[in-house]
Amino acid sequence: MRKKLKPKTEELKGRRQLFLDYYFGEAMCNGTKAAILAGYSPHTAAFYASQILKKLKETEAFKVRLASIGLTQEEVRDRLAAHATGDLDDFLDEHGNFDLEKARRFKKTKLIKKLKIKPDGEIEFELYDAQSALNTFAKMHGMLTPQAGEEEEGETIKTIVVHVHTGKETNSTDAKNNEPSKSE
């Protein structure tokens, strides 16, 4: 005789609920990061995240959380500002080692783009790109203004080219090719 299947609307419990909370919260839909935050071993987190997500995607709890993931303009602005001003020191202990607990205490884990824990225990992590966040933030707030003759999306950041042999500064609006303007 076959076992009765549990309804998919059952309430999640324990680490699976914690995983779901972290997945849609601090981990920003990063399964491995959510698994580590939920207490799974860093060495097996990627595997368990994959297994848990396969099962959770069928649940009503997952579907409801997925539908509510939309961010407001203020939340996007705040997240970009956090990425732009992220500080490596928020992730390191006094000896220069990665410290996830410190990052959690300061609520900085959402700044982590990639977290990899190697079998030998070595930890690699990458923060979101501050320059990219600043550029996006500037675009959102109209801080980038179109330059004369601009073709690409009407936005350019004017660059200053300093010629090593003369020390003379020239303005350049051809940031793509990084060539000085013809007015030299």
CYANA upper distance limits for C-alpha pairs under 8 A (distance plus 0.5 A):
  6 LYS  CA     10 GLU  CA      7.88
  8 LYS  CA     58 GLU  CA      7.33
  8 LYS  CA     59 THR  CA      5.52
  8 LYS  CA     60 GLU  CA      6.90
  9 THR  CA     59 THR  CA      6.47
  9 THR  CA     60 GLU  CA      5.68
  9 THR  CA     61 ALA  CA      7.55
 10 GLU  CA     59 THR  CA      8.31
 11 GLU  CA     61 ALA  CA      8.05
 12 LEU  CA     16 ARG  CA      6.84
 12 LEU  CA     17 GLN  CA      5.70
 12 LEU  CA     61 ALA  CA      8.17
 13 LYS  CA     17 GLN  CA      5.70
 13 LYS  CA     18 LEU  CA      8.44
 14 GLY  CA     18 LEU  CA      6.88
 15 ARG  CA     19 PHE  CA      6.28
 15 ARG  CA     38 ALA  CA      6.52
 15 ARG  CA     39 GLY  CA      7.96
 16 ARG  CA     20 LEU  CA      6.65
 16 ARG  CA     52 ILE  CA      7.87
 17 GLN  CA     21 ASP  CA      6.68
 18 LEU  CA     22 TYR  CA      6.68
 18 LEU  CA     38 ALA  CA      6.01
 19 PHE  CA     23 TYR  CA      6.33
 19 PHE  CA     34 ALA  CA      5.99
 19 PHE  CA     35 ALA  CA      6.26
 19 PHE  CA     37 LEU  CA      7.97
 19 PHE  CA     38 ALA  CA      5.67
 20 LEU  CA     24 PHE  CA      6.80
 20 LEU  CA     34 ALA  CA      8.08
 20 LEU  CA     62 PHE  CA      7.86
 21 ASP  CA     25 GLY  CA      6.35
 22 TYR  CA     26 GLU  CA      5.84
 22 TYR  CA     27 ALA  CA      6.00
 22 TYR  CA     28 MET  CA      8.18
 22 TYR  CA     34 ALA  CA      5.51
 22 TYR  CA     35 ALA  CA      8.45
 22 TYR  CA     37 LEU  CA      7.29
 22 TYR  CA     38 ALA  CA      7.49
 23 TYR  CA     27 ALA  CA      5.55
 23 TYR  CA     28 MET  CA      6.42
 23 TYR  CA     29 CYS  CA      5.31
 23 TYR  CA     30 ASN  CA      6.65
 23 TYR  CA     31 GLY  CA      6.65
 23 TYR  CA     33 LYS  CA      8.20
 23 TYR  CA     34 ALA  CA      5.35
 23 TYR  CA     35 ALA  CA      8.48
 24 PHE  CA     28 MET  CA      6.03
 24 PHE  CA     29 CYS  CA      5.99
 24 PHE  CA     65 ARG  CA      7.66
 24 PHE  CA     66 LEU  CA      8.26
 24 PHE  CA     69 ILE  CA      7.82
 25 GLY  CA     29 CYS  CA      8.10
 26 GLU  CA     34 ALA  CA      8.12
 26 GLU  CA    109 THR  CA      6.78
 26 GLU  CA    110 LYS  CA      5.76
 27 ALA  CA     31 GLY  CA      7.80
 27 ALA  CA     33 LYS  CA      6.02
 27 ALA  CA     34 ALA  CA      5.69
 27 ALA  CA    109 THR  CA      7.78
 27 ALA  CA    110 LYS  CA      6.72
 28 MET  CA    110 LYS  CA      7.34
 29 CYS  CA     34 ALA  CA      8.14
 30 ASN  CA     34 ALA  CA      6.62
 31 GLY  CA     35 ALA  CA      6.61
 31 GLY  CA     46 ALA  CA      7.46
 31 GLY  CA     49 ALA  CA      5.49
 31 GLY  CA     50 SER  CA      7.53
 31 GLY  CA     53 LEU  CA      8.01
 32 THR  CA     36 ILE  CA      6.83
 32 THR  CA     45 ALA  CA      5.74
 32 THR  CA     46 ALA  CA      5.12
 32 THR  CA     47 PHE  CA      8.48
 32 THR  CA     48 TYR  CA      8.43
 32 THR  CA     49 ALA  CA      6.01
 33 LYS  CA     37 LEU  CA      6.67
 33 LYS  CA     45 ALA  CA      8.13
 33 LYS  CA    115 LEU  CA      7.49
 34 ALA  CA     38 ALA  CA      6.52
 34 ALA  CA     49 ALA  CA      8.02
 35 ALA  CA     39 GLY  CA      6.91
 35 ALA  CA     40 TYR  CA      5.87
 35 ALA  CA     41 SER  CA      8.42
 35 ALA  CA     42 PRO  CA      8.48
 35 ALA  CA     45 ALA  CA      5.83
 35 ALA  CA     46 ALA  CA      7.97
 35 ALA  CA     48 TYR  CA      7.60
 35 ALA  CA     49 ALA  CA      6.21
 36 ILE  CA     40 TYR  CA      5.48
 36 ILE  CA     41 SER  CA      6.75
 36 ILE  CA     42 PRO  CA      6.15
 36 ILE  CA     45 ALA  CA      6.39
 40 TYR  CA     44 THR  CA      7.60
 40 TYR  CA     45 ALA  CA      6.19
 40 TYR  CA     48 TYR  CA      8.32
 41 SER  CA     45 ALA  CA      6.16
 42 PRO  CA     46 ALA  CA      8.36
 42 PRO  CA    117 ILE  CA      6.69
 43 HIS  CA    117 ILE  CA      7.03
 43 HIS  CA    118 LYS  CA      7.66
 43 HIS  CA    119 PRO  CA      6.84
 44 THR  CA     48 TYR  CA      6.81
 45 ALA  CA     49 ALA  CA      6.34
 46 ALA  CA     50 SER  CA      6.76
 47 PHE  CA     51 GLN  CA      6.91
 48 TYR  CA     52 ILE  CA      6.40
 49 ALA  CA     53 LEU  CA      6.43
 50 SER  CA     54 LYS  CA      6.79
 51 GLN  CA     55 LYS  CA      7.20
 52 ILE  CA     56 LEU  CA      6.44
 53 LEU  CA     57 LYS  CA      6.29
 54 LYS  CA     58 GLU  CA      7.95
 55 LYS  CA     59 THR  CA      7.84
 56 LEU  CA     61 ALA  CA      8.37
 56 LEU  CA     62 PHE  CA      6.49
 57 LYS  CA     62 PHE  CA      6.22
 57 LYS  CA     63 LYS  CA      7.43
 58 GLU  CA     62 PHE  CA      7.76
 58 GLU  CA     63 LYS  CA      8.16
 59 THR  CA     63 LYS  CA      7.05
 60 GLU  CA     64 VAL  CA      6.56
 61 ALA  CA     65 ARG  CA      6.75
 62 PHE  CA     66 LEU  CA      6.51
 63 LYS  CA     67 ALA  CA      6.64
 64 VAL  CA     68 SER  CA      6.87
 65 ARG  CA     69 ILE  CA      6.80
 71 LEU  CA     75 GLU  CA      6.37
 71 LEU  CA     76 VAL  CA      6.91
 72 THR  CA     76 VAL  CA      6.86
 73 GLN  CA     77 ARG  CA      6.63
 74 GLU  CA     78 ASP  CA      6.51
 75 GLU  CA     79 ARG  CA      6.53
 76 VAL  CA     80 LEU  CA      6.63
 77 ARG  CA     81 ALA  CA      6.62
 77 ARG  CA    137 PHE  CA      7.40
 78 ASP  CA     82 ALA  CA      6.64
 79 ARG  CA     83 HIS  CA      6.71
 80 LEU  CA     84 ALA  CA      6.55
 80 LEU  CA    133 ALA  CA      5.82
 80 LEU  CA    134 LEU  CA      7.74
 80 LEU  CA    136 THR  CA      8.14
 80 LEU  CA    137 PHE  CA      6.83
 81 ALA  CA     85 THR  CA      6.66
 81 ALA  CA    133 ALA  CA      7.68
 81 ALA  CA    134 LEU  CA      7.94
 81 ALA  CA    137 PHE  CA      7.79
 82 ALA  CA     86 GLY  CA      6.23
 82 ALA  CA    111 LEU  CA      7.70
 83 HIS  CA    111 LEU  CA      6.36
 83 HIS  CA    127 LEU  CA      8.35
 83 HIS  CA    128 TYR  CA      6.44
 83 HIS  CA    129 ASP  CA      7.43
 83 HIS  CA    130 ALA  CA      6.08
 83 HIS  CA    133 ALA  CA      6.54
 84 ALA  CA    129 ASP  CA      7.74
 84 ALA  CA    130 ALA  CA      4.51
 84 ALA  CA    131 GLN  CA      7.10
 84 ALA  CA    132 SER  CA      8.29
 84 ALA  CA    133 ALA  CA      5.70
 84 ALA  CA    134 LEU  CA      6.00
 85 THR  CA    130 ALA  CA      7.21
 86 GLY  CA     90 ASP  CA      8.47
 86 GLY  CA    111 LEU  CA      7.32
 86 GLY  CA    127 LEU  CA      8.29
 86 GLY  CA    130 ALA  CA      7.73
 87 ASP  CA     91 PHE  CA      8.38
 88 LEU  CA     92 LEU  CA      7.41
 89 ASP  CA     93 ASP  CA      8.30
 90 ASP  CA    102 LYS  CA      7.37
 90 ASP  CA    103 ALA  CA      6.32
 90 ASP  CA    106 PHE  CA      7.79
 90 ASP  CA    108 LYS  CA      7.61
 91 PHE  CA     98 PHE  CA      6.12
 91 PHE  CA     99 ASP  CA      5.92
 91 PHE  CA    100 LEU  CA      7.09
 91 PHE  CA    102 LYS  CA      6.83
 91 PHE  CA    103 ALA  CA      5.72
 91 PHE  CA    108 LYS  CA      8.46
 92 LEU  CA     96 GLY  CA      5.66
 92 LEU  CA     97 ASN  CA      5.66
 92 LEU  CA     98 PHE  CA      5.12
 92 LEU  CA     99 ASP  CA      5.73
 92 LEU  CA    102 LYS  CA      8.06
 93 ASP  CA     97 ASN  CA      5.93
 93 ASP  CA     98 PHE  CA      6.94
 93 ASP  CA     99 ASP  CA      6.23
 93 ASP  CA    102 LYS  CA      8.05
 98 PHE  CA    123 ILE  CA      7.64
 99 ASP  CA    103 ALA  CA      7.03
100 LEU  CA    104 ARG  CA      6.63
100 LEU  CA    109 THR  CA      8.29
101 GLU  CA    105 ARG  CA      6.62
102 LYS  CA    106 PHE  CA      6.82
103 ALA  CA    107 LYS  CA      6.43
103 ALA  CA    108 LYS  CA      5.50
103 ALA  CA    109 THR  CA      6.11
104 ARG  CA    108 LYS  CA      6.61
104 ARG  CA    109 THR  CA      6.46
108 LYS  CA    112 ILE  CA      8.22
111 LEU  CA    127 LEU  CA      6.12
111 LEU  CA    128 TYR  CA      6.46
112 ILE  CA    125 PHE  CA      7.51
112 ILE  CA    126 GLU  CA      6.43
112 ILE  CA    127 LEU  CA      5.00
112 ILE  CA    128 TYR  CA      6.71
113 LYS  CA    125 PHE  CA      7.98
113 LYS  CA    126 GLU  CA      5.94
113 LYS  CA    127 LEU  CA      5.46
113 LYS  CA    128 TYR  CA      5.65
114 LYS  CA    124 GLU  CA      8.34
114 LYS  CA    125 PHE  CA      5.80
114 LYS  CA    126 GLU  CA      5.48
114 LYS  CA    127 LEU  CA      7.40
115 LEU  CA    123 ILE  CA      7.87
115 LEU  CA    124 GLU  CA      6.42
115 LEU  CA    125 PHE  CA      4.92
115 LEU  CA    126 GLU  CA      7.13
116 LYS  CA    123 ILE  CA      6.30
116 LYS  CA    124 GLU  CA      5.56
116 LYS  CA    125 PHE  CA      6.64
117 ILE  CA    121 GLY  CA      6.51
117 ILE  CA    122 GLU  CA      6.35
117 ILE  CA    123 ILE  CA      5.03
117 ILE  CA    124 GLU  CA      6.82
118 LYS  CA    122 GLU  CA      5.76
118 LYS  CA    123 ILE  CA      6.75
118 LYS  CA    124 GLU  CA      8.40
128 TYR  CA    133 ALA  CA      8.36
129 ASP  CA    133 ALA  CA      6.82
130 ALA  CA    134 LEU  CA      6.57
131 GLN  CA    135 ASN  CA      6.62
132 SER  CA    136 THR  CA      6.69
133 ALA  CA    137 PHE  CA      6.46
134 LEU  CA    138 ALA  CA      6.46
135 ASN  CA    139 LYS  CA      6.72
136 THR  CA    140 MET  CA      6.69
137 PHE  CA    141 HIS  CA      6.87
138 ALA  CA    142 GLY  CA      6.56
138 ALA  CA    143 MET  CA      5.30
138 ALA  CA    144 LEU  CA      6.64
139 LYS  CA    143 MET  CA      6.51
139 LYS  CA    144 LEU  CA      6.40
144 LEU  CA    155 GLU  CA      6.48
144 LEU  CA    156 THR  CA      7.29
144 LEU  CA    157 ILE  CA      7.31
145 THR  CA    154 GLY  CA      7.93
145 THR  CA    155 GLU  CA      6.37
145 THR  CA    156 THR  CA      7.50
146 PRO  CA    150 GLU  CA      6.89
146 PRO  CA    154 GLY  CA      5.27
146 PRO  CA    155 GLU  CA      5.26
146 PRO  CA    156 THR  CA      6.74
147 GLN  CA    154 GLY  CA      7.69
147 GLN  CA    155 GLU  CA      7.48
147 GLN  CA    156 THR  CA      6.97
147 GLN  CA    173 THR  CA      7.65
150 GLU  CA    154 GLY  CA      6.02
150 GLU  CA    155 GLU  CA      7.51
150 GLU  CA    156 THR  CA      7.86
156 THR  CA    173 THR  CA      7.47
156 THR  CA    175 ALA  CA      7.61
157 ILE  CA    173 THR  CA      7.86
157 ILE  CA    175 ALA  CA      7.65
158 LYS  CA    171 ASN  CA      7.57
158 LYS  CA    172 SER  CA      6.60
158 LYS  CA    173 THR  CA      5.74
158 LYS  CA    174 ASP  CA      8.47
158 LYS  CA    175 ALA  CA      7.57
159 THR  CA    171 ASN  CA      6.74
159 THR  CA    172 SER  CA      5.94
159 THR  CA    173 THR  CA      7.06
159 THR  CA    175 ALA  CA      7.09
160 ILE  CA    169 GLU  CA      7.00
160 ILE  CA    170 THR  CA      6.43
160 ILE  CA    171 ASN  CA      5.51
160 ILE  CA    172 SER  CA      6.63
161 VAL  CA    169 GLU  CA      6.24
161 VAL  CA    170 THR  CA      5.98
161 VAL  CA    171 ASN  CA      6.93
161 VAL  CA    172 SER  CA      7.35
161 VAL  CA    180 PRO  CA      6.98
162 VAL  CA    167 GLY  CA      6.33
162 VAL  CA    168 LYS  CA      6.33
162 VAL  CA    169 GLU  CA      5.16
162 VAL  CA    170 THR  CA      7.16
163 HIS  CA    167 GLY  CA      5.62
163 HIS  CA    168 LYS  CA      6.23
163 HIS  CA    169 GLU  CA      7.17
164 VAL  CA    168 LYS  CA      8.45
170 THR  CA    180 PRO  CA      7.22
170 THR  CA    181 SER  CA      7.79
170 THR  CA    184 GLU  CA      7.46
171 ASN  CA    180 PRO  CA      7.29
171 ASN  CA    181 SER  CA      7.00
172 SER  CA    178 ASN  CA      8.13
172 SER  CA    179 GLU  CA      7.37
172 SER  CA    180 PRO  CA      5.44
172 SER  CA    181 SER  CA      5.37
173 THR  CA    180 PRO  CA      8.25
173 THR  CA    181 SER  CA      7.33
174 ASP  CA    178 ASN  CA      6.32
174 ASP  CA    179 GLU  CA      6.56
174 ASP  CA    180 PRO  CA      7.66
174 ASP  CA    181 SER  CA      7.70
175 ALA  CA    179 GLU  CA      7.68
180 PRO  CA    184 GLU  CA      8.13
